[in-house]
Amino acid sequence: MDYQPSHRHLQDRVILVTGAGQGIGKTAALTFAAQGATVILLGRKVKKLEAVYDEIEAAGNPQPLIFPLNLENASEENFNAMAEGIFQQLGRLDGILHNASRFDNLSPLEIQTAEQFNGMLQTNLVAPFALTRACLPLLKRAPDASVIFTSTTAAHHPAAFWGAHAIAKSAAETLVKIWAQELETFPNIRINIVIPGAVQCPQRKRSHPGEIHENLPAAAAIMPLYLYLMGHDSIGVNGQMFEAQKSPEE
């Protein structure tokens, strides 16, 4: 997407990024912070989150917050406590990027266990639903709030061997479309979906081990779309699906 945000495009906004310790989530957190946002870094591994925290601070951007949480094991009480913590510490929430994901490997459905299936549904579908729901009172109070779900090509166009990961992501697309309609009475909130496509990130290495990873675009190449959807220029864009590496005409 050929989009050029204004300087400090996200100034004074508070944005929660899940899966912020690596890959697209890390790049998005750094990008949002560089545009003036206070970023809440959510992920499983504290050391990775601390490294992103240090990078944001070293660049002189707003001080981020760290929320370590394993989405696969998180309960509704955990999500409610997080929303309350955001309110107590920052007093507001203007956006969420759901980027955390569980992908085990490419395999036929007949060998995926119920435990694996449930784990991928929990991380890729239930957790982003529950987290959004817990934060909805804060988002409703924001003058301009944006929620972005991350999907995958194999969910939008179902493909063999992607199993529970693609099924969960496909269900998340339906969730977004339903929620967008239900939130039409709150024009200050929009909720959309992004399919990143082939970029350099840890999941891509697992799903396409034969690729030359370095030949793929860096995650930074798709950040203009994320900035567009998270910022005020996308007001009124709701319930839409965007493929990050396609032009709007395609």
N, C-alpha and C positions, 0 to 999 in steps of 0.2 A: 504494500500500500504506500503510495507516494503522499505522505502526510507530514507536514512540518508544524509541530506545535509551537505556540508562542513561548517566550522565555519564562521559566518558572511556571509552567503550564498547570502544575498541581500544587501550587503554593498554598500552605496552611491546611491541606487536606490530610486526613488520616486514612491509610489504606492497609488492609490486612492481606498478606500474601502467604498462601499455604505452599508447602514444598519449597521454601525460600532458601534452603541450604545449598542448592546446586541447580545446574541446568537452567531451564527457562525461568523458573521461579526466582533463582538468584539474580539472573539478568534483569528481570522485571523489577525486583526490589531495588536494585542499584539504579535502574532507569527512573523509576518513580521518585526515589530520593533525590536524584540529580535535578528533577523538575520541581523540587520544593516540598514533596510530601513527607510526612512522618510515617514511616513504614513499620508495621508490626510483622515481625518475622516468625512464622510458624513452621515447625518441622520436628523431626524425630531426634536429630543428632545435634546436641548443644554445641559441639566444637565447630561444626559447619556453620551454624547460625552465628556463632561468635565471630567467625572469620568474615562473614558478610557484614555484621555489625561494625567491625573494625574498619572495613573498607569504606563503608558509608561515612563513618566519623572522620576518617583520614581525608576524605574528599571535602570536608567542611559542610556536609549536608545535615539536615535536621537529625537529631539523635533518635535512632530507632528503638523499638522495644523487642524483646525476645519472649516468645511463648512456646516452650518445648511441649510437644504433644504428639503422641502416636495416634493418628486418626483411626487406625484399625481397632484400637482398644478403648477409644474415647466413648464416654457415656453422655447422655443428654445433660446430666448434671455438670459434666466437664465443660460442655459448650455454653451452658447458661452462666457458669462461673467465669468463663473467659469473657463473655459479653459484659458481665457486670464489672470485671476487672478493667476492660477497655473504658467503660463509662467512668469508673472511679479515677483512673489514671489520666485519661485524655479528654473525657467529656463528650466525645463525638466519634463517629465512624462514617466515612464518606465513600468507602469502596472495599470490595473484596475481590481478589483474584484467586479462584480455586484452581491451583496448579498441581497440588500434591496428587500422586497417582501410585497405584500398585499394579505392576505388570510382572508376572513371574517368568513366562516364556511362551513361545509359540507351541501349541500342542492341541491335539484333537480333544473335543469335549468328552469323549468316552474315557479318557484317562485323567481328567480333572476331578479331584475329590470335592466332596461337599464342603470340606473345610477351606480349600483353596477358593472355591466359588463364593462362599460367604465372605471370606476375607477381601476379595476384590470388590464385591458388591458394597461392603462396608466402607472401604477407603474411597472408592470411585463414585459412589452414589449416595449412600446413607449419610456419611460424614459431611459432605458439602451441603446436603439438604438440611441436616440438623444444625450445622454451623450458621447457615444463612437464616434459618428460622430463629435461632437464638439472638442473632444480631439485628433482626428486622426492626425492632423498636428503635434502635439507634439509627438505622438507615432511613426510617420514616421521618426522623427529626432532621436529617441532613438536607440542606438546600438543594443539593444536586448529588445523588448517590448512584453508583454504578456497581453491578455485580457481573463478573465474567467467569463463566465455566469453561474449562478446557476439555475438548473432545479429541477424537482421533478419526482419521480417514476410514479406518476399519469399522468404526461405529456408524458413521454416516452412510457408508457403502459396505455392508457386512461382508466379511471375508473369512474363509476357512482358517482355522487354527488360532484365531484371536480370542475365542472362548469368552470366559466371564468378563474379561477386561472390556472387550468391545460391547458386550451385552449391557454392562453397567453404564458405559459411556453413552450408548444409544438411549438408555432409559433416562439418563441425565439430560439429554437433548429434549425429550418429551417433558421432563420436569420443568425445564426453562420455559418452554412454550406455554405450559399451563400457568406457571407462576407469573409470566409476563402479562397474561390476560387478567389474572386475579389482581394484579397490582396497577391496573389501568386507572384506578381512582386515585393513585398516588403518582402524578406525573413527574415528581421529583426523583423517582426511582426507575432505573432501567436495568434489565437483566438480559445478557446475550451470551453467545457461545463462540469460541474460537477454536478452529482446527489449525494447529501450528504448522503441520506438514513436516517435511524432512529437514531437520536442523540438527546441529551438534548438541546432543544432550545425552545423559546416561541411559535413558530408556531406549533411545534410538540404537545405541550400541547393542543392547540386549535383543531388540526385536529384529535388527538387520545386521547380524555379526559379520556378514561378508562384505559390507560396504567399506569404502575408504572414508572413514569418518571425517578426515580433514578436508575432503572435497565438498562437504555439505556446507550450506550457509551457517554462519554463527547465529546464535539465538538473538543477538543484537539486531540482526537484519529484519526481524519481524516485530520489533518493538514499536514502530510507528502505529501499527494497528492497535496495540495495547494502550498506547498513549491516547489515541483517538477515542477509544471506547471508555477509558477511565476518566477522560476530561470533559469539559463543558461543551465541546464542539459536537458531541454525539447525543446531546439532549434530544429526546424524542425517538431515538433508535432503540427499539425494544423488541425482545423475542426473536432476534435475528441470529443467523448462523453465518460466520465469516471464515473463509479459508485464507489463512494469513499469506499464502504465497500465490494467490490468484488476484488479478486485478478486478475491480468492481464490475467490469464489462463481461468477464468470463462467466 
